[in-house]
Amino acid sequence: MSVIIAIAGGSCSGKTTLARSLQHRLGAAEAMLIRQDDYYFDIRDRAEGDEMPNFDVPEALDFALLAENLEALKAGEGVQLPNYDFTTHQRIRASEPLEAKAFSIVEGLLLLDDANVRELADVSVYMRCPYETRFERRLSRDVAERGRTEEFVRHQFAQDVEPAHVKYIQPSMVHADIVVEQADYLSSIDGVIDRIIEALPNSAAPQMRLAL
């Protein structure tokens, strides 16, 4: 049985860094990292004409598949995880079959907005981060890593990203077991990880000993 830890929050709020650090603490042999971003539907199934679809709304993501994968992991079953290419906005070959690990860390924008996914989480975390910080990080990342222009990033953030944050992501914070303030995250990521580990169910204690 895998313990599911969900880390949600706005775009570029620090979810991925926290998830990777938590995986390192728990041990890569015992903790699997799952990205909500890999569950985007292929753009070829969504695009209408030349218009770019909105990637920041729940219907852009295959939450049914994510819930199916998490259910399998909780049952100790192996899974094949999808892979998504942000350069082409297309699904690419799924992962090789992966065995369930003691911990499954899933991170993504809208995890706590989806009722099925959040109910599967044993511990849920929300990363709270100011607008300015999220935008500056998004601009830097998308230009450097995803081949976007600054003009495109600014337009997308104003038109899609922030409206979705206000409508879907920010309200989902009420479902989190732990809310992480950006100041705490920046000053002591180890302290944040300690809080998450302390919140794990008692049944995870033997697995924690094995992982550490």
C-alpha positions in Angstrom: 0.0 0.0 0.0 1.3 3.4 -0.9 0.7 6.5 1.2 -0.4 9.4 -1.1 0.9 12.9 -0.4 -0.6 15.7 -2.5 1.1 19.0 -3.0 -1.0 21.7 -4.6 -0.8 25.5 -5.1 -0.5 28.2 -7.8 1.8 28.1 -10.8 5.5 28.4 -9.7 4.6 28.4 -6.0 7.3 25.9 -5.2 5.4 22.6 -5.5 8.0 20.8 -7.6 10.9 21.8 -5.5 9.1 20.8 -2.3 8.0 17.4 -3.8 11.6 16.6 -4.9 13.0 17.6 -1.5 10.4 15.4 0.2 11.2 12.5 -2.1 14.9 12.9 -1.2 14.1 12.9 2.5 11.9 9.8 2.3 14.3 8.1 -0.1 14.0 7.7 -3.8 13.8 3.9 -3.4 10.7 4.4 -1.2 9.0 7.5 -2.7 7.6 7.9 -6.2 7.1 11.4 -7.7 4.0 12.0 -9.9 3.4 15.2 -11.8 -0.1 16.4 -12.5 1.3 18.1 -15.6 1.8 14.7 -17.2 -2.0 14.2 -17.2 -2.8 17.0 -19.6 -4.9 15.9 -22.5 -3.1 15.9 -25.8 -3.6 19.2 -27.6 -4.6 17.4 -30.7 -7.7 16.3 -28.8 -8.5 19.8 -27.5 -7.4 22.4 -30.0 -10.0 24.1 -32.1 -8.6 25.7 -35.2 -5.5 27.8 -34.5 -6.6 29.0 -31.1 -4.5 27.7 -28.1 -6.7 26.1 -25.5 -6.7 27.0 -21.8 -4.3 24.8 -19.9 -5.2 26.1 -16.5 -8.8 24.8 -16.1 -9.8 21.4 -14.7 -11.1 20.1 -18.0 -7.6 20.4 -19.5 -6.5 17.5 -17.3 -7.3 13.8 -17.2 -8.1 13.6 -13.5 -10.0 10.3 -14.1 -6.7 8.6 -15.1 -4.8 10.3 -12.3 -7.4 9.0 -9.8 -7.2 5.5 -11.3 -3.4 5.5 -11.0 -3.5 6.7 -7.4 -6.1 4.1 -6.5 -3.8 1.4 -8.0 -0.8 2.6 -6.0 -2.8 2.7 -2.8 -3.7 -0.9 -3.4 0.0 -1.7 -3.9 -0.4 -2.3 -7.7 2.0 -1.2 -10.4 1.2 1.6 -12.9 2.2 3.1 -16.1 2.4 6.9 -15.8 1.7 9.2 -18.8 4.3 11.6 -20.1 3.5 15.1 -21.5 5.8 17.2 -23.7 5.3 20.9 -23.0 7.1 21.9 -26.2 4.6 20.2 -28.5 1.7 20.0 -25.9 1.3 16.3 -26.8 1.3 13.0 -24.9 4.4 10.9 -25.6 5.1 7.3 -24.7 3.9 6.3 -21.2 6.5 5.2 -18.6 7.5 1.6 -18.3 5.5 -0.3 -15.7 6.4 1.0 -12.2 6.0 -0.9 -9.0 4.2 0.8 -6.1 6.4 2.4 -3.5 5.8 3.1 0.1 5.0 6.8 -0.7 3.5 8.4 -3.8 4.1 12.2 -3.9 1.9 13.9 -6.5 2.2 17.6 -7.2 0.1 20.0 -9.3 -2.0 23.1 -9.6 -5.5 21.6 -9.3 -5.1 18.5 -7.2 -7.3 19.8 -4.4 -9.9 21.1 -6.7 -10.7 17.6 -7.9 -12.8 15.7 -5.3 -11.7 12.2 -6.3 -8.0 13.0 -6.2 -8.1 14.9 -2.9 -10.1 12.1 -1.3 -7.3 9.7 -2.2 -4.6 11.8 -0.5 -3.5 10.7 2.9 -1.9 14.1 3.5 -2.6 17.3 1.4 -0.5 20.4 1.2 -1.2 23.8 -0.3 1.6 26.2 -1.2 0.5 29.8 -0.7 2.6 32.3 -2.8 2.0 36.0 -3.8 1.0 36.9 -7.3 4.2 38.8 -8.0 6.5 35.9 -7.0 4.5 33.4 -9.0 4.5 35.6 -12.1 8.2 36.3 -12.0 9.1 32.6 -11.6 6.7 31.6 -14.4 8.2 34.2 -16.8 11.7 33.0 -16.1 10.8 29.3 -16.4 8.7 29.4 -19.5 11.2 31.6 -21.4 14.2 29.5 -20.4 12.8 26.0 -20.3 9.7 25.9 -22.6 10.7 28.1 -25.5 8.0 30.8 -24.8 8.4 34.5 -25.6 8.0 37.1 -22.8 5.0 38.6 -24.6 3.3 35.1 -24.8 4.0 34.4 -21.1 2.6 37.8 -20.0 -0.5 37.3 -22.1 -1.1 33.8 -21.0 -0.7 34.6 -17.3 -3.2 37.5 -17.5 -5.7 35.7 -19.7 -5.6 32.1 -18.4 -3.3 31.5 -15.4 -4.3 34.1 -12.9 -8.1 33.9 -13.6 -7.9 30.1 -13.1 -5.9 30.6 -9.9 -8.6 32.9 -8.5 -11.5 30.7 -9.6 -10.2 27.2 -8.9 -6.8 26.9 -7.3 -6.9 29.5 -4.5 -10.4 28.3 -3.2 -9.1 24.7 -3.1 -6.8 25.7 -0.2 -9.6 25.1 2.2 -9.2 21.3 1.6 -5.5 21.2 2.5 -4.3 19.6 5.7 -1.3 21.8 5.7 -1.0 25.4 4.3 2.6 26.4 3.6 3.4 30.1 3.6 6.0 31.2 1.1 8.1 32.8 3.9 8.3 29.6 5.8 9.1 27.6 2.6 11.9 29.9 1.7 13.4 30.2 5.2 13.3 26.4 6.0 12.2 23.8 3.5 13.4 21.2 6.0 10.9 22.6 8.5 8.1 22.3 6.0 9.1 18.7 5.3 9.1 17.9 9.0 5.5 19.2 9.2 4.4 16.9 6.3 6.1 13.9 7.8 4.5 14.5 11.2 1.1 14.6 9.5 1.5 11.2 7.9 -0.9 8.5 9.1 0.2 6.3 11.9 0.2 3.3 9.5 3.1 5.0 7.6 5.4 4.8 10.6 6.9 1.4 9.8 7.4 2.5 6.2 9.1 5.7 7.4 11.6 3.6 9.3 12.3 1.6 6.2 12.7 4.7 4.1 15.0 6.5 6.5 
